[in-house]
Amino acid sequence: PYGFSFGILEHIEGGIYTQSAVWGQPEGTETKTRFQQGPMRFALKGLLWPWRSHPHQHFSLLLDFEYEARLPRFDGQNQLGLLTDLGALRAVANVPLGGVELGLSAGALFDCRGRYGTPELGARISWHLPFISDVKIFAEGSARGFLTRVNSKEDDAPIPGALDPVMPVVPAGVLGIGIASRQLRAVDFAMVVHVG
């Protein structure tokens, strides 16, 4: 995965992201190299609280919206493993507790055509390194796919990419660890590894 984002006045951030995949796929006696460009992801975040300088040093609440679009040449699976556009709306709270931060998120992932939707819950704990306070390591996790709502009619085609047409969204989770650095006020660097 890769992308970029930019912030305005420490309260609004917009970004564009995608992902590339390359793998070898056996076909008969040969292995063919395959390439896929994931969906294009558009993200917009807005800080709801607090309206002061250095908001990351205080309790903060933000709203995060992402849209994964299957554009020409960007046709991979969305976050739920389906071959559809996907919207995600999340509320995220962050509480600094000295050198530690606790983050909680609650939101929904949904098909923008109204075919399905599912809630998502997440948590994150971060620790600022005592010898470089602008660098933090963190662990995070989220669960989704429970209490899924599917709006289907008899004449609807199955949701593309679903392994089970009756239950296209399956319960799943993701765990991650990462490191983030904010050495300069205008520039952040982060690296995260996820499994799930």
Backbone as CSV, one residue per row, in Angstrom:
resi,resn,N_x,N_y,N_z,CA_x,CA_y,CA_z,C_x,C_y,C_z
1,PRO,0.823,-1.192,0.000,0.000,0.000,0.000,0.867,1.255,0.000
2,TYR,0.366,2.307,-0.585,1.082,3.576,-0.593,0.098,4.694,-0.907
3,GLY,0.493,5.910,-0.594,-0.358,7.057,-0.858,0.239,8.293,-0.234
4,PHE,-0.540,9.342,-0.205,-0.099,10.569,0.433,-1.316,11.308,0.966
5,SER,-1.090,12.173,1.922,-2.154,13.003,2.463,-1.573,14.361,2.831
6,PHE,-2.424,15.320,2.978,-1.980,16.654,3.382,-2.986,17.215,4.377
7,GLY,-2.473,17.981,5.325,-3.307,18.559,6.365,-3.408,20.062,6.233
8,ILE,-4.486,20.595,6.762,-4.726,22.033,6.769,-5.013,22.460,8.202
9,LEU,-4.184,23.362,8.732,-4.395,23.960,10.058,-4.554,22.931,11.175
10,GLU,-3.948,21.762,11.025,-3.995,20.685,12.016,-5.403,20.190,12.310
11,HIS,-6.391,20.506,11.469,-7.768,20.109,11.748,-8.454,19.367,10.610
12,ILE,-7.928,19.454,9.403,-8.516,18.749,8.261,-7.386,18.069,7.495
13,GLU,-7.628,16.825,7.079,-6.628,16.091,6.313,-7.322,15.342,5.180
14,GLY,-6.732,15.411,4.002,-7.249,14.677,2.858,-6.147,13.838,2.257
15,GLY,-6.492,12.685,1.693,-5.466,11.815,1.133,-5.995,10.914,0.041
16,ILE,-5.059,10.377,-0.736,-5.347,9.411,-1.799,-4.385,8.239,-1.605
17,TYR,-4.926,7.007,-1.650,-4.133,5.817,-1.397,-4.521,4.722,-2.379
18,THR,-3.646,3.772,-2.575,-3.954,2.561,-3.328,-2.980,1.473,-2.892
19,GLN,-3.013,0.333,-3.546,-2.093,-0.754,-3.229,-1.796,-1.538,-4.486
20,SER,-0.617,-2.120,-4.542,-0.207,-2.953,-5.674,0.103,-4.350,-5.162
21,ALA,-0.231,-5.340,-5.982,0.069,-6.731,-5.627,0.691,-7.424,-6.828
22,VAL,1.748,-8.190,-6.571,2.408,-8.992,-7.603,2.574,-10.396,-7.026
23,TRP,2.181,-11.411,-7.787,2.307,-12.789,-7.301,2.481,-13.739,-8.477
24,GLY,2.970,-14.934,-8.167,3.104,-15.989,-9.162,1.931,-16.941,-9.055
25,GLN,1.247,-17.190,-10.154,0.076,-18.062,-10.152,0.322,-19.256,-11.060
26,PRO,0.254,-20.481,-10.508,0.466,-21.670,-11.338,-0.634,-21.809,-12.395
27,GLU,-0.215,-22.066,-13.625,-1.155,-22.350,-14.714,-0.584,-23.528,-15.500
28,GLY,-1.145,-24.692,-15.225,-0.611,-25.916,-15.840,0.770,-26.204,-15.288
29,THR,1.766,-26.318,-16.174,3.132,-26.605,-15.744,3.968,-25.342,-15.558
30,GLU,3.384,-24.170,-15.846,4.113,-22.903,-15.722,3.549,-22.053,-14.596
31,THR,4.351,-21.102,-14.157,3.901,-20.113,-13.183,3.927,-18.747,-13.862
32,LYS,2.766,-18.112,-13.932,2.651,-16.803,-14.580,2.657,-15.710,-13.517
33,THR,3.348,-14.625,-13.819,3.371,-13.480,-12.906,2.105,-12.657,-13.120
34,ARG,1.398,-12.386,-12.036,0.171,-11.598,-12.083,0.390,-10.278,-11.339
35,PHE,-0.323,-9.261,-11.783,-0.229,-7.932,-11.181,-1.642,-7.391,-11.010
36,GLN,-1.896,-6.766,-9.870,-3.205,-6.153,-9.650,-3.026,-4.845,-8.902
37,GLN,-3.727,-3.833,-9.366,-3.730,-2.533,-8.694,-5.016,-2.437,-7.895
38,GLY,-4.893,-2.270,-6.585,-6.060,-2.241,-5.708,-6.952,-1.049,-5.966
39,PRO,-8.093,-0.978,-5.309,-8.986,0.160,-5.524,-8.323,1.466,-5.089
40,MET,-8.783,2.562,-5.660,-8.303,3.885,-5.272,-9.073,4.308,-4.024
41,ARG,-8.340,4.713,-2.985,-8.977,5.109,-1.728,-8.837,6.615,-1.524
42,PHE,-9.962,7.259,-1.304,-9.995,8.689,-1.015,-10.371,8.844,0.452
43,ALA,-9.594,9.607,1.200,-9.832,9.752,2.638,-9.955,11.218,3.012
44,LEU,-10.835,11.493,3.950,-11.017,12.844,4.481,-11.236,12.731,5.980
45,LYS,-10.426,13.456,6.747,-10.544,13.445,8.207,-10.764,14.867,8.694
46,GLY,-11.618,15.002,9.680,-11.853,16.307,10.284,-11.798,16.209,11.793
47,LEU,-10.991,17.058,12.426,-10.880,17.080,13.880,-12.066,17.844,14.452
48,LEU,-12.884,17.167,15.249,-14.062,17.793,15.834,-13.752,18.491,17.154
49,TRP,-12.772,17.946,17.893,-12.414,18.504,19.204,-10.980,18.141,19.515
50,PRO,-10.137,18.960,20.037,-10.348,20.347,20.459,-9.961,21.321,19.342
51,TRP,-10.420,22.539,19.453,-10.071,23.602,18.508,-8.979,24.446,19.140
52,ARG,-7.778,23.899,19.238,-6.633,24.608,19.818,-5.363,24.128,19.138
53,SER,-4.242,24.763,19.466,-2.961,24.346,18.895,-2.546,23.000,19.466
54,HIS,-1.800,22.239,18.693,-1.285,20.924,19.093,-2.400,20.012,19.617
55,PRO,-3.440,19.756,18.812,-4.560,18.955,19.308,-4.179,17.531,19.665
56,HIS,-3.062,17.007,19.082,-2.674,15.622,19.372,-2.144,15.461,20.793
57,GLN,-1.948,16.565,21.532,-1.457,16.487,22.909,-2.596,16.492,23.929
58,HIS,-3.846,16.527,23.462,-5.013,16.578,24.337,-6.025,15.530,23.889
59,PHE,-7.062,15.332,24.707,-8.153,14.462,24.268,-8.657,14.990,22.930
60,SER,-8.801,14.118,21.968,-9.265,14.563,20.653,-10.313,13.605,20.109
61,LEU,-11.180,14.159,19.280,-12.242,13.405,18.641,-12.274,13.810,17.181
62,LEU,-12.239,12.822,16.280,-12.277,13.156,14.862,-13.236,12.247,14.122
63,LEU,-13.633,12.718,12.948,-14.488,11.966,12.056,-13.671,11.623,10.825
64,ASP,-13.721,10.356,10.404,-12.898,9.853,9.310,-13.816,9.218,8.266
65,PHE,-13.711,9.672,6.999,-14.496,9.079,5.912,-13.541,8.597,4.831
66,GLU,-13.742,7.371,4.366,-12.957,6.807,3.264,-13.907,6.282,2.204
67,TYR,-13.478,6.410,0.961,-14.250,5.833,-0.146,-13.286,5.057,-1.028
68,GLU,-13.559,3.774,-1.213,-12.739,2.915,-2.067,-13.453,2.769,-3.399
69,ALA,-12.832,3.297,-4.454,-13.459,3.303,-5.777,-12.746,2.320,-6.699
70,ARG,-13.533,1.494,-7.363,-13.000,0.552,-8.360,-13.016,1.271,-9.700
71,LEU,-11.965,2.021,-9.946,-11.823,2.788,-11.174,-11.107,1.940,-12.223
72,PRO,-11.148,2.343,-13.494,-10.359,1.603,-14.487,-8.905,1.506,-14.037
73,ARG,-8.343,0.311,-14.123,-6.988,-0.017,-13.696,-6.821,-0.073,-12.165
74,PHE,-7.863,0.162,-11.412,-7.843,0.033,-9.952,-9.013,-0.872,-9.585
75,ASP,-8.764,-2.194,-9.529,-9.891,-3.113,-9.451,-9.727,-4.220,-8.429
76,GLY,-8.933,-4.019,-7.407,-8.736,-5.069,-6.409,-9.885,-5.150,-5.428
77,GLN,-9.720,-6.008,-4.437,-10.734,-6.194,-3.403,-10.754,-4.990,-2.463
78,ASN,-11.938,-4.699,-1.916,-12.035,-3.644,-0.905,-11.665,-4.220,0.468
79,GLN,-11.808,-3.441,1.512,-11.396,-3.863,2.856,-12.134,-5.104,3.343
80,LEU,-13.303,-5.371,2.780,-14.080,-6.542,3.184,-13.854,-7.733,2.267
81,GLY,-12.950,-7.599,1.291,-12.658,-8.694,0.379,-13.641,-8.814,-0.768
82,LEU,-14.489,-7.801,-0.966,-15.487,-7.826,-2.026,-15.045,-6.968,-3.201
83,LEU,-15.634,-7.206,-4.354,-15.274,-6.466,-5.565,-16.313,-5.389,-5.850
84,THR,-16.499,-4.500,-4.884,-17.434,-3.382,-5.016,-16.783,-2.126,-4.458
85,ASP,-17.353,-0.968,-4.788,-16.961,0.259,-4.106,-17.355,0.112,-2.639
86,LEU,-16.683,0.851,-1.776,-16.957,0.727,-0.341,-16.774,2.073,0.333
87,GLY,-17.712,2.424,1.194,-17.588,3.615,2.029,-17.323,3.193,3.459
88,ALA,-16.577,4.021,4.185,-16.308,3.751,5.600,-16.388,5.074,6.351
89,LEU,-17.191,5.106,7.391,-17.334,6.293,8.234,-17.028,5.884,9.664
90,ARG,-16.059,6.577,10.289,-15.628,6.213,11.638,-15.517,7.460,12.514
91,ALA,-15.866,7.293,13.782,-15.571,8.294,14.813,-14.406,7.738,15.621
92,VAL,-13.386,8.563,15.844,-12.172,8.113,16.525,-11.886,9.051,17.689
93,ALA,-11.648,8.475,18.863,-11.269,9.248,20.051,-9.863,8.851,20.450
94,ASN,-9.072,9.837,20.885,-7.702,9.592,21.324,-7.494,10.286,22.669
95,VAL,-6.971,9.525,23.643,-6.753,10.059,24.982,-5.287,9.907,25.342
96,PRO,-4.520,11.026,25.457,-3.130,10.917,25.914,-3.077,10.768,27.435
97,LEU,-2.280,9.818,27.902,-2.125,9.557,29.336,-0.633,9.557,29.654
98,GLY,-0.029,10.737,29.690,1.416,10.831,29.876,2.118,10.389,28.623
99,GLY,2.989,9.380,28.740,3.709,8.876,27.582,2.958,7.826,26.798
100,VAL,1.710,7.558,27.182,0.892,6.536,26.535,-0.350,7.203,25.953
101,GLU,-0.848,6.669,24.846,-2.106,7.136,24.258,-3.034,5.947,24.076
102,LEU,-4.310,6.170,24.323,-5.331,5.160,24.097,-6.282,5.690,23.042
103,GLY,-6.537,4.892,22.017,-7.454,5.289,20.955,-8.564,4.276,20.789
104,LEU,-9.771,4.774,20.535,-10.930,3.922,20.298,-11.641,4.415,19.047
105,SER,-12.193,3.496,18.267,-12.931,3.903,17.076,-14.192,3.067,16.932
106,ALA,-15.216,3.686,16.379,-16.472,3.002,16.080,-16.976,3.552,14.756
107,GLY,-17.442,2.657,13.906,-17.903,3.132,12.615,-18.662,2.075,11.858
108,ALA,-18.838,2.354,10.571,-19.575,1.447,9.693,-18.887,1.386,8.341
109,LEU,-18.879,0.195,7.743,-18.422,0.000,6.376,-19.654,-0.382,5.561
110,PHE,-19.822,0.240,4.397,-21.066,0.046,3.669,-20.851,0.168,2.168
111,ASP,-21.695,-0.539,1.442,-21.751,-0.422,-0.009,-22.526,0.852,-0.318
112,CYS,-21.977,1.710,-1.129,-22.610,3.004,-1.393,-23.897,2.868,-2.199
113,ARG,-24.164,1.684,-2.753,-25.429,1.432,-3.446,-26.471,0.848,-2.498
114,GLY,-26.125,0.714,-1.211,-27.081,0.258,-0.208,-27.294,-1.240,-0.145
115,ARG,-26.386,-2.048,-0.734,-26.581,-3.494,-0.740,-26.179,-4.162,0.576
116,TYR,-25.188,-3.614,1.280,-24.765,-4.231,2.533,-24.082,-3.191,3.420
117,GLY,-23.972,-3.535,4.684,-23.274,-2.692,5.638,-22.942,-3.490,6.884
118,THR,-21.880,-3.071,7.578,-21.473,-3.766,8.790,-20.782,-2.784,9.733
119,PRO,-20.970,-2.929,11.039,-20.238,-2.070,11.979,-18.780,-2.498,12.110
120,GLU,-17.980,-1.583,12.657,-16.567,-1.865,12.911,-16.194,-1.215,14.240
121,LEU,-15.473,-1.953,15.073,-14.969,-1.438,16.352,-13.468,-1.648,16.396
122,GLY,-12.744,-0.653,16.932,-11.293,-0.774,16.987,-10.709,-0.124,18.224
123,ALA,-9.475,-0.514,18.540,-8.745,0.052,19.675,-7.263,0.117,19.325
124,ARG,-6.570,1.083,19.940,-5.136,1.260,19.695,-4.494,1.745,20.989
125,ILE,-3.288,1.241,21.266,-2.483,1.746,22.375,-1.124,2.148,21.831
126,SER,-0.672,3.326,22.214,0.595,3.872,21.719,1.486,4.233,22.894
127,TRP,2.789,4.134,22.652,3.772,4.493,23.673,4.812,5.404,23.044
128,HIS,4.945,6.615,23.603,5.967,7.557,23.130,7.316,7.152,23.730
129,LEU,8.312,7.012,22.885,9.629,6.626,23.374,10.168,7.711,24.301
130,PRO,10.655,7.353,25.485,11.096,8.369,26.429,12.305,9.179,25.945
131,PHE,13.151,8.581,25.123,14.348,9.278,24.665,14.109,10.052,23.359
132,ILE,12.981,9.793,22.650,12.570,10.582,21.474,11.051,10.697,21.553
133,SER,10.548,11.699,22.244,9.113,11.773,22.537,8.253,11.962,21.289
134,ASP,8.838,12.399,20.171,8.062,12.579,18.946,7.923,11.289,18.140
135,VAL,8.452,10.186,18.668,8.319,8.881,18.017,7.504,7.984,18.934
136,LYS,6.514,7.314,18.366,5.718,6.388,19.172,5.580,5.060,18.451
137,ILE,5.508,3.998,19.238,5.203,2.678,18.712,3.781,2.347,19.169
138,PHE,3.074,1.565,18.372,1.690,1.302,18.733,1.250,-0.079,18.267
139,ALA,0.197,-0.553,18.913,-0.481,-1.789,18.522,-1.955,-1.453,18.384
140,GLU,-2.595,-2.038,17.375,-4.001,-1.721,17.126,-4.729,-2.961,16.639
141,GLY,-6.021,-2.931,16.781,-6.842,-4.031,16.294,-8.249,-3.553,16.017
142,SER,-8.945,-4.249,15.130,-10.336,-3.914,14.858,-11.091,-5.189,14.493
143,ALA,-12.389,-5.151,14.719,-13.280,-6.264,14.383,-14.413,-5.717,13.533
144,ARG,-14.814,-6.494,12.529,-15.890,-6.090,11.624,-16.587,-7.327,11.104
145,GLY,-17.705,-7.139,10.445,-18.426,-8.266,9.862,-19.467,-8.885,10.768
146,PHE,-19.638,-8.355,11.976,-20.675,-8.844,12.870,-21.905,-7.937,12.704
147,LEU,-23.074,-8.439,12.969,-24.331,-7.697,12.806,-24.467,-7.102,11.401
148,THR,-24.042,-7.848,10.411,-24.087,-7.378,9.029,-25.523,-7.313,8.528
149,ARG,-25.796,-6.270,7.776,-27.116,-6.126,7.147,-26.937,-6.244,5.634
150,VAL,-27.691,-7.130,5.017,-27.644,-7.309,3.570,-29.037,-6.992,3.026
151,ASN,-29.123,-6.027,2.127,-30.385,-5.650,1.494,-30.406,-6.251,0.097
152,SER,-31.005,-7.405,-0.028,-31.035,-8.068,-1.334,-32.471,-8.401,-1.701
153,LYS,-32.716,-8.354,-2.990,-34.014,-8.747,-3.531,-33.796,-10.017,-4.349
154,GLU,-34.857,-10.698,-4.659,-34.743,-11.964,-5.388,-34.069,-11.791,-6.744
155,ASP,-34.290,-10.651,-7.386,-33.731,-10.461,-8.722,-32.346,-9.823,-8.710
156,ASP,-31.803,-9.545,-7.528,-30.464,-8.956,-7.441,-29.395,-9.982,-7.794
157,ALA,-28.377,-9.522,-8.494,-27.228,-10.391,-8.770,-26.412,-10.535,-7.484
158,PRO,-25.690,-11.644,-7.308,-24.839,-11.793,-6.119,-23.818,-10.655,-6.043
159,ILE,-23.410,-10.310,-4.836,-22.422,-9.248,-4.640,-21.077,-9.756,-5.155
160,PRO,-20.449,-9.036,-6.080,-19.188,-9.509,-6.675,-18.109,-9.760,-5.623
161,GLY,-17.458,-10.895,-5.729,-16.377,-11.258,-4.826,-16.809,-12.025,-3.596
162,ALA,-18.130,-12.126,-3.359,-18.613,-12.825,-2.162,-18.458,-14.329,-2.332
163,LEU,-17.862,-14.981,-1.336,-17.743,-16.436,-1.376,-19.077,-17.099,-1.084
164,ASP,-19.908,-16.449,-0.250,-21.243,-16.952,0.078,-22.248,-15.848,-0.252
165,PRO,-23.077,-16.013,-1.291,-24.012,-14.953,-1.668,-24.997,-14.576,-0.565
166,VAL,-25.345,-15.533,0.310,-26.278,-15.253,1.393,-25.610,-14.428,2.497
167,MET,-24.329,-14.670,2.733,-23.580,-13.967,3.778,-22.303,-13.400,3.156
168,PRO,-22.419,-12.297,2.389,-21.249,-11.786,1.664,-20.164,-11.208,2.566
169,VAL,-20.558,-10.694,3.731,-19.581,-10.112,4.669,-19.439,-11.078,5.837
170,VAL,-18.239,-11.589,6.047,-18.015,-12.553,7.123,-17.312,-11.858,8.285
171,PRO,-17.552,-12.325,9.520,-16.847,-11.733,10.656,-15.336,-11.866,10.484
172,ALA,-14.625,-10.791,10.763,-13.173,-10.785,10.574,-12.554,-9.772,11.523
173,GLY,-11.254,-9.865,11.647,-10.523,-8.916,12.473,-9.158,-8.662,11.881
174,VAL,-8.517,-7.630,12.377,-7.174,-7.285,11.920,-6.383,-6.782,13.127
175,LEU,-5.116,-7.186,13.203,-4.197,-6.709,14.233,-3.029,-6.039,13.539
176,GLY,-2.472,-5.027,14.181,-1.351,-4.324,13.571,-0.396,-3.776,14.603
177,ILE,0.859,-3.609,14.199,1.863,-2.915,15.002,2.520,-1.883,14.090
178,GLY,2.997,-0.817,14.674,3.597,0.209,13.836,4.425,1.196,14.623
179,ILE,5.021,2.100,13.877,5.811,3.181,14.443,5.438,4.456,13.697
180,ALA,5.336,5.554,14.424,4.987,6.848,13.816,5.927,7.901,14.374
181,SER,6.323,8.820,13.502,7.247,9.878,13.897,6.693,11.222,13.457
182,ARG,6.773,12.194,14.322,6.357,13.560,14.007,7.491,14.497,14.402
183,GLN,8.621,14.368,13.720,9.793,15.183,14.033,9.592,16.635,13.633
184,LEU,8.884,16.849,12.527,8.560,18.195,12.084,7.055,18.378,12.213
185,ARG,6.620,19.572,12.542,5.200,19.808,12.781,4.348,19.515,11.553
186,ALA,4.888,19.723,10.368,4.111,19.567,9.142,4.269,18.202,8.483
187,VAL,5.158,17.339,9.006,5.440,16.073,8.338,5.338,14.926,9.332
188,ASP,4.566,13.910,8.978,4.491,12.679,9.761,5.038,11.549,8.908
189,PHE,5.629,10.565,9.559,6.045,9.346,8.882,5.525,8.191,9.711
190,ALA,4.940,7.198,9.056,4.429,6.039,9.792,4.655,4.782,8.968
191,MET,4.894,3.673,9.652,4.987,2.365,9.020,4.200,1.394,9.877
192,VAL,3.277,0.654,9.256,2.380,-0.245,9.980,2.377,-1.603,9.274
193,VAL,2.364,-2.662,10.058,2.245,-4.021,9.535,0.947,-4.600,10.094
194,HIS,0.078,-5.081,9.185,-1.214,-5.651,9.590,-1.276,-7.130,9.244
195,VAL,-2.000,-7.872,10.057,-2.313,-9.264,9.766,-3.772,-9.478,10.154
196,GLY,-4.489,-10.248,9.336,-5.899,-10.481,9.683,-6.640,-11.062,8.512
